[in-house]
Amino acid sequence: MKHKLVDYFRRISPLSDEEAQAILDSMVVKTCPKGTHLLMAGQVCTEAYFVLQGCVRQYYVVDGEERSNGFFTEDEWVLSIHSMMNQTPAEHFLVCAEDTTMVVGTEQREAGLYRRFPRFESISRRVMQKVLAEQQERFASYLTDTPEQRYLKLSKTRPDILQRIPQYQLASYIGVKPESLSRIRKRIATRGKPATPRRKA
């Protein structure tokens, strides 16, 4: 399972055997049970997580209600970029939505790799650019898409999420109440059914 992170970096840039081994040697892997909070609102983010197996949910609390705005599964990074870069308190929560196994990264471990392999710094920068682009795309979807469009996009790009996440969390993610999500699903299902042929008189 550890090799998933090495494979991820190799998709960004070719790695020598020595570089790949250095990544494996520096890894700290931990498994957290469902419901474990990795970050609480008000805390400063000091760790980044690469999901090997499982799912992490990001959410805000608004007027006493949880509002999900991100689900991170296998081969994805989880971190509060603004909090980590600026050392300011995070405004959201990160919680394991399933039993989750992750690689845990810190600035200290990164710095150690950079000293041995300066090229890792540019690879890391490209990874962060990818993470930022994904966040920007998700934010743009909230500004331009309807809840139904967000649901359709999720079902097309990440169908596994629809099976792994409770309906009330999916509803908050696309910006509706659970009953509205049920109506959206029914409309989509109805449109997908073939028309019933008319009987001849």
N, C-alpha and C positions, 0 to 999 in steps of 0.2 A: 504493500500500500504506500510505503514511503516514496517509491519511485514515481508516484503520480506528480509530485512537485517537480522532480527532475524533468519529467516528460513535459510538464507545463513550460518550464524555462526553455527547453529545447525547441518548443514551438515558437518561442520568441527569438531565440538565437542559438546557433550550434554551440555545444559544450564539449570540451575535452574530457577524457576520462578522469583526469585529476580534478577538474572543476566540478564535475558531477559528484565525485566522491566527497569533495569538500562540503557541498550542499548537504549530502546525506549525513556526514559526520556532525554538522552543526545543528541538525534538526532536533527540536524538542516537540514531541508528539504527546497530546493528551486527549482523553475521551471524557466527555461531560454528559451526564444524563439529561434527558428531556426536562426542560424547565429551568436549567442552570442559566443564570444571567452572566454574560461575559462582560457587560458594561452597563452601568446604571446612569441615568440622566444625572448630571452634576459631577460625575467623575471625569478625570482627565484620562483619555485613551493612551495607554502606553504599550499596547500589544496589537499586532496584526495577526489574523488567522487565515490559514489556507485550508479549506474544507476537503478532507480526504473522503469522509463518508458522513452523511447526515444533512441537517438543514438548520440554518440560523435565521431568525426573523428579526428585522429591525422595526421598531415602532416608536411613536410618540404618544404621550398622554395629553389629550386635549379635552378640556371640560370634564375631566374624570373618565374619559373613554380612551381605550387604546386604538390607535390608528396605524395600521401596518403600512410600511412604505418600502419594504424590501425583503426578499427571500433569497438566501444564498445557499447553494447546494454544492455538490461535488465539483472540484476544480475551479472554485471561485474564491476570491479574497473577501474577507470581512474586516472592516476597520472603520473608525470614525476619522476620516482624513483631516477635516478641519480641526478637530480636537487634538489629534496627534501632532500635526504640523505646527500649530500655534500654542500647544500646551494650555488649552482653555477647556473648561468643563463642557462635556457633551450635552446636547439637548435631547438625545434619544436614548433608547435602550437597545441592547443586543441580547437575545435570549435563544437558547437551543430549542428549536421546535421539534426536534427528534433527538435521540441519543446521537451524539455527534463526535467524530474523531477529527482532530485538527492538528496542523503544524502551527506552533506558536512562534511568532517572530517578534523580536525587539530591536530597537536601534543599536543596542550594544552588539548583538549577534551579527547584524548587518555590517556594522563598522569593522568587525573582525574579518569578515569575508572580503570587504572592500580593500583592506590592507594587504591581504594575500593575493587577491585577484581584482585589481582596479577596474577591469572590464565589467565586473558585476554591477558597478554603480550605474553605468549606462543601461544595462539590462533592466535593473530595478526601476530606472526612470521610465523606460518604455512600458513596464508593467503598470506603474502608477498612471501613466497617460491612458492606458487601456481601461483601468478601473474608473478614472474620472470621466472618460467618454461614455461608459456604460451608465454612470450615475446621471450624466447630463441628458442622455437619451431618455432615461426613465422620468426625469423631471419634465422634459419637454412633452412627454406623453400626457402628463397630468394637466398641462396647460392647453393642449390642443385636441386631445381625444375625448370622446364621450365615454362613460363607464362601459357601454357595450363594446366599443372599439378597444378599450383597454383589456376587457375580458377576452375578446377574440384574439388580440395580439398575444396575450398570455397563453391561450390554448394552442396557438400555432407555434410559438417559440419555446414554450416551457410546459408542455402538456403534463409532465410528471408532477408539477406543483399542484395541479387541480386535484390530484389523488392524494397528495401528502399533507395538505393544509386544510384545517376545518373551514366550513363554509363561512362562518362569521368573520374569520381572518381574511379570507379571500374578498369578502364583501367590503371590508374596511380598506383593503389594498386598492380596489378599483373605485372606491369612493361612494359606496351605496350601503343601505341597510340590507341585512340578509334576505328579507322578503323581496326586495328589489332585485337582488341577484337571482333569486328563484324565477322571477318573471323574465329576466334577461335570458336565462337558460332555456325557459320554455319557448320564448320567441325564436331563439336560434334553432332549437330542436324542431319546431314547427316548420320553419323555412327549409330545413334540410330534408323533410319528408317528401317523397315523390307524390305528385298529384294523383288523386283517386280517379280512375277513368269513369266516365259517365256511362250509364247503361243505355242501350238503345231502346227507344220506345217500341 
